[in-house]
Amino acid sequence: MSEPSLTAPHQLSYTYKRSLGPVFSKFFTALRDRKVLGMKRRDGTVLMPPKEYDPDTGESLDEMVELADAGVVTSWVWVPKPRRQQPLTQPFAYALVQLDGADTAFLHAVDAGSEDKMSTGMRVKMRWADETIGAITDFVFVPAE
Amino acid sequence: MSDDKNDPVEIFRGHVELDYQYTAGVSASRFLRAVEQGKFLGQKCPVDGRVYFPSRGSCPMHAVPFGDDSTVELPDKGTVVTYSIVRVPSENIPLELPYITVQVLIDGADTALGHVLDANLDDVRMGMRVQAKWKPKSEWTTSMANIEYFVPIDEPDADYETYKEHI
C-alpha cells in the first residue's frame, strides 16, 4: 500500500439500434408530424405512452387515439444543475404529465424558467422543436397559462 | 428517427455515455505500474497455488487477501485457449475487419487474458503459442494499451492437456 491508487477518467459509451415495433413506430412517426398518439384499452381508458399489450389483462392493443398537446402536471422535481445529455441545458423540471384525453401520466421535461413557476396540478403544453425527427426529444413542455 | 421524411419511423437509435472516474485500487495499481515497466504481475493464491492474472486483490476461490508477497512475475508469452474472428464493427474498436480476439493463458497463470491477435485468420487455433507485441518503450504508461496485440511465435503448439482446465 506504499503508493496511492491509480485513477483516471473513464468514459463508457455505446450506440445501439432498437426496432420500435408496430405501436412505437406509429407513436414516433406521429411525433414527427407533431401529433401524440395514446393507446385505448377495452375499458375506454387511454395509455400514454401507448403500449402493445394491456398491462392488466395482457390482451393485444391496437386502437391508437390522438391526444391533446397539453395536460396537467401530476408530480415534478426541479433540476437546478442539468447534466450533459439531459433534455435542457438551463434549469428545468422533470414532471409526470397527464395529457388531456389520457388516463396515465408520462415523464418529460418542463422548461419553466424557475422552480417557483412549477406546481402540481399546473397546466402545461408542448413546445415543438423547429425540426422534428420522430423522437421523444421533439418537444418539451412549457407552462400553459 | 428516419432518413426520409415520408418513411415511417421504425428504428430508435440510442447513444449511452457514462462518465466515470476510475480508481484502480491497490492490486490493479500495482499491476499497471508493472505494466508501465513492461512486466506482467500475477498473484499466487497461498491456499492452492493458482496464479491469477491480471493480479487482483484477493483470491476469489478462498477469499484470501493477496499481499505483495503473493506477487509473481510472469512472462509475456502464452497459449491461445480460445478465439473468435470478429466481422462486425464496433465504434470504439479501430481495428480493421476482420480481426481476431483471443483468450491468452500466459505461461504460469491459471486465468486467461482477453486481447487481440495479429495473425492470418486461417492460422489461429487453440494451443497456438503467442507473445505480446509492446508499443515502443517511450510510449509506455500505466495502461494495458502498452500492449498493441499478441503475435504468433515460432514454438510448437501447447498440448491440449496443459490448458484444458483454463478454457
HADDOCK unambig.tbl for C-alpha pairs under 7 A between the chains (distance, minus, plus):
assign (segid A and resid 1 and name CA) (segid B and resid 26 and name CA) 6.44 0.50 0.50
assign (segid A and resid 5 and name CA) (segid B and resid 23 and name CA) 6.66 0.50 0.50
assign (segid A and resid 5 and name CA) (segid B and resid 24 and name CA) 6.10 0.50 0.50
assign (segid A and resid 5 and name CA) (segid B and resid 25 and name CA) 5.13 0.50 0.50
assign (segid A and resid 5 and name CA) (segid B and resid 26 and name CA) 5.62 0.50 0.50
assign (segid A and resid 5 and name CA) (segid B and resid 29 and name CA) 5.62 0.50 0.50
assign (segid A and resid 6 and name CA) (segid B and resid 23 and name CA) 5.91 0.50 0.50
assign (segid A and resid 6 and name CA) (segid B and resid 24 and name CA) 5.43 0.50 0.50
assign (segid A and resid 6 and name CA) (segid B and resid 25 and name CA) 6.86 0.50 0.50
assign (segid A and resid 6 and name CA) (segid B and resid 29 and name CA) 5.39 0.50 0.50
assign (segid A and resid 7 and name CA) (segid B and resid 21 and name CA) 6.82 0.50 0.50
assign (segid A and resid 7 and name CA) (segid B and resid 22 and name CA) 5.45 0.50 0.50
assign (segid A and resid 7 and name CA) (segid B and resid 23 and name CA) 4.22 0.50 0.50
assign (segid A and resid 7 and name CA) (segid B and resid 24 and name CA) 5.93 0.50 0.50
assign (segid A and resid 8 and name CA) (segid B and resid 21 and name CA) 5.72 0.50 0.50
assign (segid A and resid 8 and name CA) (segid B and resid 22 and name CA) 5.29 0.50 0.50
assign (segid A and resid 8 and name CA) (segid B and resid 23 and name CA) 6.60 0.50 0.50
assign (segid A and resid 9 and name CA) (segid B and resid 20 and name CA) 5.86 0.50 0.50
assign (segid A and resid 9 and name CA) (segid B and resid 21 and name CA) 4.45 0.50 0.50
assign (segid A and resid 9 and name CA) (segid B and resid 22 and name CA) 5.82 0.50 0.50
assign (segid A and resid 10 and name CA) (segid B and resid 19 and name CA) 6.06 0.50 0.50
assign (segid A and resid 10 and name CA) (segid B and resid 20 and name CA) 4.95 0.50 0.50
assign (segid A and resid 10 and name CA) (segid B and resid 21 and name CA) 5.70 0.50 0.50
assign (segid A and resid 10 and name CA) (segid B and resid 22 and name CA) 5.83 0.50 0.50
assign (segid A and resid 11 and name CA) (segid B and resid 17 and name CA) 6.91 0.50 0.50
assign (segid A and resid 11 and name CA) (segid B and resid 18 and name CA) 5.67 0.50 0.50
assign (segid A and resid 11 and name CA) (segid B and resid 19 and name CA) 4.59 0.50 0.50
assign (segid A and resid 11 and name CA) (segid B and resid 20 and name CA) 5.94 0.50 0.50
assign (segid A and resid 12 and name CA) (segid B and resid 17 and name CA) 5.80 0.50 0.50
assign (segid A and resid 12 and name CA) (segid B and resid 18 and name CA) 5.05 0.50 0.50
assign (segid A and resid 12 and name CA) (segid B and resid 19 and name CA) 6.44 0.50 0.50
assign (segid A and resid 13 and name CA) (segid B and resid 16 and name CA) 5.22 0.50 0.50
assign (segid A and resid 13 and name CA) (segid B and resid 17 and name CA) 4.21 0.50 0.50
assign (segid A and resid 13 and name CA) (segid B and resid 18 and name CA) 6.08 0.50 0.50
assign (segid A and resid 14 and name CA) (segid B and resid 15 and name CA) 5.82 0.50 0.50
assign (segid A and resid 14 and name CA) (segid B and resid 16 and name CA) 5.36 0.50 0.50
assign (segid A and resid 14 and name CA) (segid B and resid 17 and name CA) 6.74 0.50 0.50
assign (segid A and resid 15 and name CA) (segid B and resid 14 and name CA) 5.48 0.50 0.50
assign (segid A and resid 15 and name CA) (segid B and resid 15 and name CA) 4.29 0.50 0.50
assign (segid A and resid 15 and name CA) (segid B and resid 16 and name CA) 6.23 0.50 0.50
assign (segid A and resid 16 and name CA) (segid B and resid 13 and name CA) 5.85 0.50 0.50
assign (segid A and resid 16 and name CA) (segid B and resid 14 and name CA) 5.06 0.50 0.50
assign (segid A and resid 16 and name CA) (segid B and resid 15 and name CA) 6.39 0.50 0.50
assign (segid A and resid 17 and name CA) (segid B and resid 11 and name CA) 6.44 0.50 0.50
assign (segid A and resid 17 and name CA) (segid B and resid 12 and name CA) 5.55 0.50 0.50
assign (segid A and resid 17 and name CA) (segid B and resid 13 and name CA) 4.55 0.50 0.50
assign (segid A and resid 17 and name CA) (segid B and resid 14 and name CA) 5.95 0.50 0.50
assign (segid A and resid 18 and name CA) (segid B and resid 11 and name CA) 5.64 0.50 0.50
assign (segid A and resid 18 and name CA) (segid B and resid 12 and name CA) 5.03 0.50 0.50
assign (segid A and resid 18 and name CA) (segid B and resid 13 and name CA) 6.48 0.50 0.50
assign (segid A and resid 19 and name CA) (segid B and resid 10 and name CA) 5.88 0.50 0.50
assign (segid A and resid 19 and name CA) (segid B and resid 11 and name CA) 4.49 0.50 0.50
assign (segid A and resid 19 and name CA) (segid B and resid 12 and name CA) 6.13 0.50 0.50
assign (segid A and resid 20 and name CA) (segid B and resid 10 and name CA) 5.33 0.50 0.50
assign (segid A and resid 20 and name CA) (segid B and resid 11 and name CA) 5.45 0.50 0.50
assign (segid A and resid 20 and name CA) (segid B and resid 12 and name CA) 6.31 0.50 0.50
assign (segid A and resid 21 and name CA) (segid B and resid 10 and name CA) 6.89 0.50 0.50
assign (segid A and resid 25 and name CA) (segid B and resid 8 and name CA) 6.79 0.50 0.50
assign (segid A and resid 25 and name CA) (segid B and resid 9 and name CA) 5.37 0.50 0.50
assign (segid A and resid 25 and name CA) (segid B and resid 10 and name CA) 4.98 0.50 0.50
assign (segid A and resid 28 and name CA) (segid B and resid 9 and name CA) 6.11 0.50 0.50
assign (segid A and resid 29 and name CA) (segid B and resid 8 and name CA) 5.58 0.50 0.50
assign (segid A and resid 29 and name CA) (segid B and resid 9 and name CA) 4.99 0.50 0.50
assign (segid A and resid 133 and name CA) (segid B and resid 1 and name CA) 5.44 0.50 0.50
assign (segid A and resid 133 and name CA) (segid B and resid 2 and name CA) 6.98 0.50 0.50
assign (segid A and resid 134 and name CA) (segid B and resid 1 and name CA) 5.11 0.50 0.50
assign (segid A and resid 134 and name CA) (segid B and resid 9 and name CA) 6.45 0.50 0.50
assign (segid A and resid 135 and name CA) (segid B and resid 1 and name CA) 6.29 0.50 0.50
